[in-house]
Amino acid sequence: MKITEYGKLVRKARLDASITMLQMADEMEVAPSYLSALEVGRKKIPAAFVQRVREFFSKRGIEVSQRATVFDCRPCQTDAR
């Protein structure tokens, strides 16, 4: 599958912060496979999760634009580990 615009932003932010997908998943209390699925478009991105990601990177001084996520998001769902 093709990486989404959201996936590109998150991957770049992770690299800029020197954080692995596993580290991010652990800190956000989700499965690494869930993060991967969001990045490559296998799962729709819950709107509430977008905010969690923005806060995650904001704490590290990295701004993740919401612009690229608008078309990838859908209303809030429960995140499962």
Secondary structure, DSSP 8 states (H G I E B T S, - for coil): ----HHHHHHHHHHHHTT--HHHHHHHHTS-HHHHHHHHTTSS-EEHHHHHHHHHHHHTTT----SGGGTTTEES------
